[in-house]
Amino acid sequence: MVLLGASVHSIAQQPDPEGFDSYVNQLTQTAIEQGISPATIDAVLVDIHYIHRAVKADKNQPETRLTLDRYLKTRVPDWKVNAARQQWQQHRELLTTIGKAYGVQPRFIVALWGNESNFGKIQGNFPLFSSLATLAFDGRREAFFKQQWLAALRIVDEGHRSVDDMTGSWAGAMGQTQFMPTSFMHYAVDYDQDGRKDIWSTPADVFASIANYLASEGWNEDYTWGRQVKVPEDFDASLAGLNQDKMKPLTDWQAIGVTRYNGAPLPAVELKASLIMPDGPEGRIYLVYNNFHTLMKWNRSQYFGVSVSYLAEKIRQGA
């Protein structure tokens, strides 16, 4: 989530809660013990402060239950489909080269890029070190956000980004890929070999970092993500789910009456799939392959996975 139009500086005018400064000192000591340079730490401490809005956002996640249909209309509207096709065409040569290098179809790189940051236009404006320290201090997910704070320090220490330019979402997601700092450390790529892994403004690094994540987590370019299907009226809904023990060969799904959405038989290929019902038996139903499971490692929301896949399909149709 990225907060648009907010003034982080105005939020910061509220006083820091008691104990926050002491907590930051503890974080700093841990950073020193982990070998972060004094210069990096000093630069961070110049303007670190508690951000009340970050805590409020963390504790007030949306509870409204959207249907997948409504979600797709919001996340994959026609204007985004058109923009995705334009971006695919504009960067086609670079995307093709990176796609071949990592074994990832370019349309999925563009679809993730579009879903995460609207093709780089929305990256967040919260000062990262303050947001992460605030959320760690708050304590709901202290270990996680402390780890992110330390990883963000290392990003600066390695010369990929300056302290002042380390901004992101209230939760700490960064750049056009919206990587958390630890994901940056594992998957970000300096594709143009300029000495910096620049997921903020260098398309080659952005695309390669997305592709590297997918490839590292098991993506297979020989297959797609899945397909919408129909099930028989007496279908046992307990067979649905993403647990590995519920994956079955397409022939097994065919045998119990699952068909393509148009009623035709499923593809006659040796391929295992999971069946998912994001909105239950009355909503859209999909057979999804291992690549969809990889998307679930990026974001555990089935809605998110379907929206990325749906946009990738729209890009393919336009191409």
C-alpha positions in Angstrom: 0.0 0.0 0.0 1.2 3.5 -0.9 -0.2 6.6 0.7 -0.8 9.3 -2.0 -0.7 13.0 -1.3 0.2 12.7 2.4 2.8 15.0 4.0 5.1 12.8 5.9 6.8 15.8 7.5 3.5 17.1 8.9 2.8 13.6 10.3 6.2 13.7 12.0 5.4 16.9 13.9 3.6 14.8 16.5 5.8 14.0 19.5 7.7 10.7 19.5 6.3 8.3 22.1 8.3 7.6 25.3 10.9 5.0 24.8 11.3 5.4 21.0 14.7 7.1 21.2 15.9 4.4 23.5 14.6 1.8 21.1 16.4 3.4 18.2 19.6 3.3 20.3 19.2 -0.5 20.6 18.7 -0.8 16.9 21.8 1.3 16.3 23.8 -1.0 18.6 22.7 -4.0 16.7 23.7 -2.4 13.4 27.1 -1.6 14.7 27.5 -5.2 15.8 26.6 -6.3 12.3 29.3 -4.2 10.7 27.3 -1.3 9.3 29.6 1.7 8.9 29.4 4.6 11.3 28.9 7.0 8.4 25.7 5.2 7.3 24.3 5.0 10.8 25.1 8.7 11.5 23.3 9.7 8.3 20.2 7.7 9.3 20.1 9.2 12.8 20.0 12.8 11.6 16.3 12.7 11.0 14.9 9.5 12.3 11.5 9.9 14.0 8.3 8.1 14.9 5.6 8.1 12.2 2.2 7.8 13.8 0.5 7.3 10.4 2.5 4.1 9.8 1.2 2.5 12.9 -2.3 3.6 12.2 -2.1 2.1 8.7 -0.6 -1.1 10.1 -3.5 -1.5 12.6 -6.3 -0.5 10.3 -6.0 -2.8 7.3 -9.1 -2.8 5.1 -11.7 -5.3 6.4 -14.2 -4.9 3.6 -14.7 -8.1 1.7 -14.2 -7.6 -2.0 -15.3 -10.1 -4.6 -12.6 -11.1 -7.1 -14.7 -9.5 -9.9 -14.6 -6.2 -8.1 -10.9 -6.6 -7.3 -10.0 -7.2 -10.9 -12.0 -4.2 -12.0 -9.9 -2.1 -9.6 -6.5 -3.7 -10.2 -6.8 -4.4 -13.9 -8.9 -1.7 -15.5 -8.8 -1.1 -19.2 -6.4 1.9 -18.8 -3.9 -0.4 -17.1 -4.2 -3.1 -19.7 -3.5 -0.4 -22.4 -0.6 0.9 -20.4 0.8 -2.5 -19.9 0.7 -3.3 -23.6 2.4 0.0 -24.4 5.2 -0.7 -21.8 5.6 -4.2 -23.2 6.1 -2.7 -26.7 8.3 0.2 -25.5 10.7 -2.2 -23.7 10.2 -5.2 -25.9 13.9 -5.8 -26.8 15.2 -5.4 -23.2 12.3 -7.5 -21.8 12.9 -10.2 -24.3 16.6 -10.4 -23.5 16.0 -10.5 -19.8 13.2 -12.9 -20.1 15.5 -15.4 -22.0 18.3 -14.9 -19.5 16.1 -15.8 -16.5 13.5 -18.1 -18.1 10.5 -15.8 -17.4 8.0 -14.7 -20.0 8.2 -10.9 -20.3 4.4 -10.4 -20.0 4.6 -11.6 -16.4 7.5 -9.2 -15.7 5.4 -6.3 -17.0 2.2 -7.5 -15.2 4.0 -7.6 -11.8 5.6 -4.2 -12.5 2.2 -2.8 -13.3 0.5 -4.3 -10.3 3.1 -3.3 -7.8 3.9 0.3 -8.8 1.8 1.3 -11.8 4.9 0.9 -14.0 7.1 2.9 -11.5 4.7 5.8 -11.0 3.8 5.0 -7.5 6.7 4.1 -5.2 5.7 5.7 -1.9 7.0 8.8 -0.1 7.5 7.6 3.5 11.1 7.9 4.9 12.0 4.3 5.1 14.2 4.2 8.2 11.7 6.1 10.3 8.8 3.9 9.1 10.6 0.7 9.7 11.9 1.8 13.1 8.4 2.9 14.1 6.8 -0.4 13.1 9.5 -2.4 14.9 9.0 -0.3 18.1 5.3 -0.7 17.9 5.9 -4.4 18.4 3.2 -6.2 16.5 5.8 -7.6 14.1 8.9 -6.4 15.8 11.3 -9.1 14.5 10.2 -8.7 10.9 10.5 -4.9 10.8 13.8 -4.9 12.8 15.2 -7.2 10.1 14.0 -4.9 7.4 15.5 -1.9 9.1 18.9 -3.6 9.3 18.7 -4.7 5.6 17.8 -1.2 4.6 21.0 0.0 6.3 23.0 -2.5 4.4 21.5 -1.3 1.1 22.8 2.2 1.8 26.1 0.8 3.1 26.7 -1.1 -0.2 26.1 2.1 -2.2 22.9 1.3 -3.9 20.9 4.2 -2.5 21.5 7.3 -0.3 19.7 7.6 3.0 17.7 10.6 1.8 16.4 8.7 -1.2 15.4 5.6 0.8 11.6 6.2 0.7 8.8 3.8 0.2 5.4 2.6 1.4 4.4 3.0 5.0 5.3 -0.7 5.4 8.8 -0.3 3.9 8.2 -1.6 0.3 10.6 0.1 -2.1 11.0 1.1 -5.7 9.3 0.0 -8.8 9.3 -3.6 -7.7 8.1 -2.7 -4.2 10.6 -5.1 -2.7 11.0 -5.1 1.1 14.7 -4.5 2.0 15.3 -8.2 2.7 13.9 -9.1 -0.7 16.1 -6.5 -2.2 19.1 -8.2 -0.6 18.1 -11.6 -2.0 16.8 -10.8 -5.5 17.7 -7.3 -6.7 20.0 -7.3 -9.8 22.5 -4.8 -11.1 21.7 -5.8 -14.7 23.3 -2.7 -16.3 26.5 -3.3 -14.2 26.9 0.3 -13.0 27.6 -0.8 -9.5 24.1 -0.2 -8.1 21.1 -2.3 -7.9 18.6 0.4 -8.9 15.0 -0.8 -8.6 13.9 2.9 -8.3 14.8 4.3 -11.7 16.7 1.9 -14.0 14.3 -0.3 -16.1 17.0 -3.0 -16.8 17.5 -3.5 -13.0 13.8 -3.4 -12.3 12.9 -6.0 -14.9 15.9 -8.3 -14.1 15.1 -8.1 -10.4 11.5 -9.2 -11.0 12.7 -11.9 -13.3 15.3 -13.0 -10.8 12.8 -13.3 -8.0 10.5 -15.5 -10.1 13.3 -17.7 -11.4 14.8 -18.1 -8.0 11.5 -19.2 -6.6 10.7 -21.9 -9.2 9.2 -20.2 -12.3 9.2 -22.4 -15.4 8.8 -20.5 -18.7 7.6 -23.7 -20.5 4.2 -23.2 -18.8 1.8 -20.5 -18.0 0.0 -19.8 -14.7 -3.3 -21.6 -15.0 -6.8 -21.3 -16.5 -10.4 -20.5 -15.5 -12.5 -23.7 -15.4 -15.9 -25.1 -14.6 -16.6 -27.9 -12.1 -19.6 -30.3 -11.9 -22.5 -29.5 -9.6 -21.5 -32.3 -7.2 -17.9 -31.2 -7.0 -16.3 -31.8 -3.6 -15.1 -28.3 -2.6 -12.7 -29.8 -0.1 -10.4 -30.7 -3.0 -9.7 -27.0 -3.6 -6.7 -25.3 -2.1 -3.0 -24.6 -2.7 -1.5 -27.2 -0.4 0.9 -29.4 -2.3 -1.0 -32.5 -1.4 -4.0 -31.2 -3.2 -2.2 -30.9 -6.6 -3.4 -33.4 -9.1 -2.5 -34.2 -12.8 -4.9 -32.6 -15.3 -6.1 -36.0 -16.2 -7.3 -36.6 -12.7 -9.2 -33.2 -12.7 -10.7 -34.2 -16.0 -11.8 -37.5 -14.6 -13.8 -35.9 -11.9 -15.6 -33.6 -14.3 -13.5 -30.4 -14.3 -13.5 -28.8 -17.8 -12.2 -25.6 -19.5 -14.4 -22.6 -18.9 -16.1 -23.2 -22.3 -16.8 -26.8 -21.4 -14.1 -28.3 -23.6 -11.7 -31.0 -22.2 -8.6 -29.9 -20.3 -5.3 -30.0 -22.2 -3.9 -33.5 -22.6 -0.5 -32.7 -21.1 1.4 -34.2 -18.1 1.0 -31.3 -15.7 -0.1 -31.0 -12.1 -2.5 -28.3 -11.0 -4.2 -27.0 -7.9 -7.9 -25.9 -8.0 -8.7 -22.7 -6.3 -12.0 -21.0 -5.5 -11.1 -17.4 -4.3 -14.8 -16.6 -3.7 -16.0 -20.1 -3.0 -17.9 -22.4 -5.3 -20.2 -19.6 -6.6 -17.3 -17.5 -7.8 -14.6 -17.8 -10.4 -12.8 -21.1 -10.3 -9.3 -21.8 -11.6 -6.8 -24.6 -12.1 -3.4 -23.1 -11.4 0.0 -24.5 -12.1 3.4 -24.3 -10.3 4.0 -20.8 -11.6 1.0 -19.6 -9.7 2.4 -21.1 -6.6 5.5 -19.0 -7.3 3.4 -15.9 -7.5 2.0 -16.8 -4.1 5.6 -16.5 -2.7 5.6 -12.9 -3.9 2.2 -12.1 -2.4 0.1 -14.7 -0.6 -3.2 -13.2 -1.8 -5.0 -15.4 -4.4 -6.6 -12.2 -5.6 -3.2 -10.7 -6.2 -2.0 -13.8 -8.1 -5.1 -13.9 -10.3 -4.8 -10.1 -11.0 -1.2 -10.5 -12.1 -2.0 -13.5 -14.3 -5.1 -11.8 -15.7 -3.0 -8.7 -16.7 -0.3 -11.0 -18.3 -3.0 -12.7 -20.3 -4.3 -9.3 -21.5 -0.8 -8.3 -22.6 -0.4 -11.6 -24.5 -3.7 -11.0 -26.3 -2.7 -7.5 -27.3 0.7 -8.7 -28.5 
